[in-house]
Amino acid sequence: MSVPRGLGFGAAVIGNLYTEVTDEQAHEAVSAAWRRGIRYYDTAPHYGLGLSERRLGAALREHPREEYTVSTKVGRRLVPQTDGGDDLANGFAVPATHRRVWDFSEDGVRRTLEAGLERLGLDRVDVVYLHDPDDHAEQAFREGYPALEKLRSEGVVGSIGAGMNQAEMLTRFVRDTDVDVVLCAGRYTLLDQSALTDLLPAAVERGVSVVIGGAFNSGLLADPKPGATYNYAEAPDELLHKALRMREIARRHGITLRAAALAFCAAHPAVKSVLVGARSAAEVHDCADQFATPVPAPFWQELRDTGLLATEEPS
């Protein structure tokens, strides 16, 4: 099954990203996503040391398997440990019951996927991504990618690709391999269009689907204010000022900056899905409402006229 077009559910937040979410809240968030027609769900072992996969699998068990698409990731193998403490250094409010080991070997890919399937309670997943191979390119291309090709040919997975917070190496995957889909986080947004240089044109040329994550650049485009985060750190003043100007223009055109941020990502012809993270049913409903909001063409034109947007997309 390919990635369905439209809004997707990013399940990092239900793995207790930064703050704790209860099992009930996580279940309600996934259930709300289902009720709003979302049928693509993305997770990873990295998210809460497997908690995201377990919670997502439990919530989706209520629905027919053929009606939804699930992606997970490989490259970080979870190894049990008994040192105690928490995992907040890695961004997740969970006990540090495991440590992450970078492993893009064929054995590592298979073992990581098998463990992920067990946590999800599934016998197959629709998409598997090589997860953040930035500093492990040689092994990822030499061993990890061929392992995914084998899994695809064996029918264990439907589609294969890579998920990263950069566009350059994803472009290499698109041009030099037979990936089906790539997940690009934070590099095609109202504040950062670096994926537009090479990645998105290459994806169109090669017929590779693109999933966009980080549409709000980790928070700044969702709610621009002093202290807001950009790429998981406090936003620089220059970008905060830019986001605030965008929000004011959005308000004059009768929309929210959130709606504009989501619409911008979805408008490019290479983009199949836009992932949003939501830790509650209310956040899911808000994202779905914003995604469904039409953004008027004069809004985009005003951004260009004021120098806030350098691309002709969207028209």
C-alpha positions as CSV (number, residue, x, y, z in Angstrom):
1,M,0.0,0.0,0.0
2,S,1.4,3.4,-0.9
3,V,1.2,6.4,1.3
4,P,-2.3,7.9,1.1
5,R,-2.5,11.6,0.0
6,G,-3.4,14.2,2.6
7,L,-2.8,14.6,6.3
8,G,-0.9,12.0,8.2
9,F,-0.4,11.3,11.9
10,G,3.1,11.6,13.3
11,A,3.3,9.4,16.4
12,A,6.5,10.8,18.0
13,V,4.4,12.8,20.5
14,I,2.5,9.8,21.8
15,G,5.9,8.3,22.6
16,N,6.1,11.1,25.2
17,L,8.1,13.6,23.2
18,Y,9.4,16.1,25.8
19,T,6.4,15.6,28.0
20,E,4.4,12.7,29.3
21,V,1.1,11.6,27.6
22,T,-1.1,9.0,29.2
23,D,-2.2,5.8,27.5
24,E,-5.7,7.2,27.4
25,Q,-4.7,10.5,25.8
26,A,-2.6,8.7,23.2
27,H,-5.5,6.4,22.3
28,E,-7.9,9.3,22.1
29,A,-5.5,11.2,19.7
30,V,-5.2,8.2,17.4
31,S,-9.0,7.6,17.5
32,A,-9.7,11.3,16.7
33,A,-7.3,11.0,13.7
34,W,-9.2,8.0,12.5
35,R,-12.5,9.8,12.8
36,R,-11.1,12.8,10.8
37,G,-10.2,10.5,8.0
38,I,-6.5,10.2,8.6
39,R,-5.3,6.8,7.3
40,Y,-1.5,7.2,7.4
41,Y,0.4,6.8,10.7
42,D,4.2,7.1,11.1
43,T,6.2,5.9,14.1
44,A,9.7,4.6,15.0
45,P,11.5,2.6,17.7
46,H,13.4,5.9,18.6
47,Y,10.1,7.5,19.7
48,G,9.9,6.8,23.4
49,L,12.1,3.7,23.2
50,G,9.2,1.7,21.5
51,L,6.4,3.3,23.4
52,S,5.0,5.1,20.3
53,E,4.9,1.8,18.4
54,R,3.1,0.0,21.2
55,R,0.5,2.7,21.7
56,L,-0.1,3.2,18.0
57,G,-0.5,-0.5,17.4
58,A,-2.9,-0.9,20.3
59,A,-5.1,2.0,19.0
60,L,-5.1,0.8,15.4
61,R,-6.0,-2.7,16.4
62,E,-9.6,-1.6,16.5
63,H,-9.7,-0.9,12.7
64,P,-9.5,-3.1,9.6
65,R,-5.8,-3.6,8.7
66,E,-6.4,-3.0,5.0
67,E,-7.8,0.4,5.6
68,Y,-4.7,2.2,7.0
69,T,-1.0,2.6,6.2
70,V,1.7,2.4,8.8
71,S,5.4,3.3,8.5
72,T,8.2,2.7,11.0
73,K,11.9,3.1,10.8
74,V,15.2,1.2,11.2
75,G,18.7,2.2,12.0
76,R,18.5,2.7,15.8
77,R,18.4,-0.8,17.4
78,L,17.1,-0.8,21.0
79,V,19.2,-2.7,23.5
80,P,17.9,-3.4,27.1
81,Q,19.8,-1.7,29.9
82,T,19.3,-1.5,33.7
83,D,21.1,1.7,34.5
84,G,17.8,3.5,35.4
85,G,17.1,7.2,34.9
86,D,15.1,8.7,32.1
87,D,15.4,9.3,28.4
88,L,14.9,13.1,28.4
89,A,18.4,13.6,27.1
90,N,17.1,12.1,23.9
91,G,13.9,14.1,24.0
92,F,11.5,11.5,25.5
93,A,9.8,11.5,29.0
94,V,10.1,7.7,29.5
95,P,12.3,5.5,31.7
96,A,15.6,4.6,30.1
97,T,14.9,0.9,29.9
98,H,16.9,0.6,26.6
99,R,19.7,2.4,24.8
100,R,19.9,3.1,21.1
101,V,22.6,1.6,19.0
102,W,23.2,2.9,15.5
103,D,22.9,-0.1,13.2
104,F,22.3,0.0,9.5
105,S,23.6,-3.5,8.8
106,E,21.3,-6.1,7.2
107,D,21.1,-8.0,10.5
108,G,20.4,-4.8,12.4
109,V,17.7,-3.7,10.0
110,R,15.9,-7.1,10.2
111,R,16.2,-7.4,14.0
112,T,15.0,-3.8,14.4
113,L,12.0,-4.3,12.1
114,E,11.1,-7.7,13.8
115,A,11.1,-6.0,17.2
116,G,9.0,-3.1,15.8
117,L,6.4,-5.4,14.3
118,E,6.1,-7.2,17.7
119,R,5.5,-3.9,19.5
120,L,3.0,-2.8,16.8
121,G,1.3,-6.2,16.9
122,L,1.5,-6.5,13.1
123,D,2.9,-9.1,10.8
124,R,3.8,-6.4,8.2
125,V,4.2,-2.7,7.7
126,D,3.5,-0.7,4.6
127,V,6.6,1.5,4.7
128,V,10.0,1.2,6.3
129,Y,12.4,4.2,6.4
130,L,16.1,4.2,7.1
131,H,16.0,6.6,10.1
132,D,18.5,9.6,10.2
133,P,21.5,7.9,8.5
134,D,23.3,11.3,8.4
135,D,26.5,10.1,10.0
136,H,26.2,6.6,8.7
137,A,25.9,7.1,5.0
138,E,28.3,4.4,3.9
139,Q,26.7,1.6,5.9
140,A,23.2,2.9,5.1
141,F,23.8,2.8,1.3
142,R,26.0,-0.3,1.3
143,E,24.0,-2.5,3.7
144,G,20.9,-0.9,5.0
145,Y,19.3,0.0,1.7
146,P,19.9,-3.4,0.1
147,A,18.4,-5.0,3.2
148,L,15.2,-3.0,2.6
149,E,15.2,-4.0,-1.0
150,K,15.3,-7.7,0.1
151,L,12.5,-7.1,2.6
152,R,10.4,-5.5,-0.1
153,S,11.0,-8.3,-2.5
154,E,10.0,-10.8,0.2
155,G,6.8,-9.0,0.8
156,V,7.6,-8.2,4.4
157,V,7.2,-4.5,3.7
158,G,5.4,-2.7,0.9
159,S,7.5,0.4,0.3
160,I,10.9,1.5,1.3
161,G,12.7,4.8,1.8
162,A,14.6,7.1,4.1
163,G,13.5,9.7,6.6
164,M,15.8,12.6,7.6
165,N,16.0,16.2,8.7
166,Q,18.0,17.2,5.6
167,A,17.4,17.3,1.9
168,E,20.8,16.6,0.5
169,M,21.2,12.9,1.4
170,L,17.5,12.2,0.6
171,T,18.2,13.6,-2.9
172,R,20.9,11.0,-3.2
173,F,18.5,8.2,-2.2
174,V,16.0,9.5,-4.8
175,R,18.6,9.7,-7.6
176,D,20.8,6.7,-6.8
177,T,18.4,4.0,-5.5
178,D,15.0,2.5,-6.1
179,V,13.2,4.0,-3.0
180,D,9.5,4.4,-3.2
181,V,9.1,7.3,-0.7
182,V,11.2,9.7,1.4
183,L,10.3,11.5,4.6
184,C,11.7,15.0,4.7
185,A,11.3,16.8,8.1
186,G,11.6,20.6,8.4
187,R,13.2,21.3,5.1
188,Y,10.1,22.3,3.1
189,T,8.2,24.8,5.2
190,L,7.3,28.5,5.1
191,L,10.6,29.2,6.8
192,D,12.9,26.7,5.0
193,Q,12.6,25.7,1.4
194,S,15.9,24.0,1.0
195,A,14.2,20.8,-0.3
196,L,13.0,22.8,-3.3
197,T,16.5,23.1,-4.7
198,D,17.1,19.5,-5.6
199,L,15.0,17.0,-3.6
200,L,11.5,17.9,-4.8
201,P,12.4,18.3,-8.5
202,A,14.3,14.9,-8.4
203,A,11.3,13.2,-6.7
204,V,9.0,14.5,-9.4
205,E,11.4,13.3,-12.1
206,R,11.9,9.9,-10.6
207,G,8.2,9.3,-9.5
208,V,9.2,9.1,-5.8
209,S,6.6,10.1,-3.2
210,V,7.6,12.7,-0.6
211,V,6.2,12.9,2.9
212,I,6.7,16.2,4.7
213,G,7.3,16.3,8.5
214,G,8.0,19.3,10.7
215,A,5.6,21.6,8.9
216,F,5.6,23.9,11.9
217,N,9.4,23.7,12.2
218,S,8.9,22.2,15.7
219,G,6.6,24.9,16.9
220,L,7.5,28.4,15.6
221,L,5.0,28.3,12.8
222,A,2.3,26.9,15.0
223,D,2.5,29.7,17.6
224,P,5.1,32.3,17.0
225,K,6.1,34.1,20.3
226,P,9.2,34.7,22.3
227,G,10.7,31.4,23.4
228,A,9.0,29.4,20.6
229,T,11.1,26.6,19.2
230,Y,12.6,26.3,15.7
231,N,14.2,23.0,14.8
232,Y,14.0,21.9,18.5
233,A,15.9,25.0,19.8
234,E,14.8,28.5,20.8
235,A,14.0,30.4,17.6
236,P,16.4,33.1,16.5
237,D,15.0,36.6,16.7
238,E,15.1,37.0,12.9
239,L,13.0,34.0,12.3
240,L,10.6,34.8,15.1
241,H,10.1,38.3,13.5
242,K,9.5,36.7,10.1
243,A,6.9,34.2,11.5
244,L,5.1,37.0,13.4
245,R,4.9,39.0,10.1
246,M,3.5,36.0,8.3
247,R,0.9,35.5,11.1
248,E,-0.3,39.0,10.8
249,I,-0.7,38.7,7.0
250,A,-2.5,35.4,7.5
251,R,-4.9,37.1,9.9
252,R,-5.7,39.9,7.4
253,H,-6.6,37.2,4.9
254,G,-8.9,35.4,7.4
255,I,-6.8,32.3,8.0
256,T,-4.3,31.1,10.6
257,L,-0.6,30.7,10.1
258,R,-1.1,27.0,10.9
259,A,-3.4,26.6,8.0
260,A,-0.9,28.4,5.7
261,A,2.0,26.3,6.9
262,L,0.2,23.0,6.2
263,A,-1.2,24.2,2.9
264,F,2.3,25.3,1.8
265,C,3.7,21.8,2.4
266,A,0.8,20.0,0.7
267,A,0.8,22.1,-2.4
268,H,3.9,20.8,-4.1
269,P,3.2,18.1,-6.7
270,A,5.9,15.8,-5.2
271,V,4.3,15.8,-1.8
272,K,2.0,12.9,-1.0
273,S,1.4,13.5,2.7
274,V,2.0,16.0,5.5
275,L,2.6,14.6,8.9
276,V,1.4,16.4,12.1
277,G,2.1,15.4,15.6
278,A,-0.8,15.6,18.1
279,R,-0.8,14.6,21.8
280,S,-4.6,15.0,22.3
281,A,-7.8,14.6,20.4
282,A,-8.2,18.4,20.5
283,E,-4.9,18.9,18.8
284,V,-5.9,16.4,16.1
285,H,-9.2,18.2,15.4
286,D,-7.4,21.5,15.2
287,C,-4.8,20.2,12.7
288,A,-7.5,18.6,10.6
289,D,-9.5,21.8,10.6
290,Q,-6.5,23.9,9.6
291,F,-5.5,21.4,6.9
292,A,-9.0,21.6,5.4
293,T,-9.0,25.5,5.4
294,P,-8.6,26.9,1.8
295,V,-5.8,29.4,1.7
296,P,-6.5,32.3,-0.7
297,A,-4.1,33.0,-3.5
298,P,-3.7,36.7,-2.5
299,F,-2.1,35.5,0.7
300,W,0.7,33.8,-1.1
301,Q,1.1,36.8,-3.4
302,E,1.4,39.1,-0.4
303,L,4.1,36.9,1.1
304,R,6.0,37.2,-2.1
305,D,5.5,40.9,-2.5
306,T,6.8,41.5,1.0
307,G,9.8,39.3,0.5
308,L,8.7,36.7,3.0
309,L,8.4,33.9,0.5
310,A,10.9,33.5,-2.3
311,T,9.3,30.6,-4.3
312,E,6.4,30.8,-6.8
313,E,4.9,27.8,-5.1
314,P,2.0,27.7,-4.3
315,S,0.4,29.7,-7.0
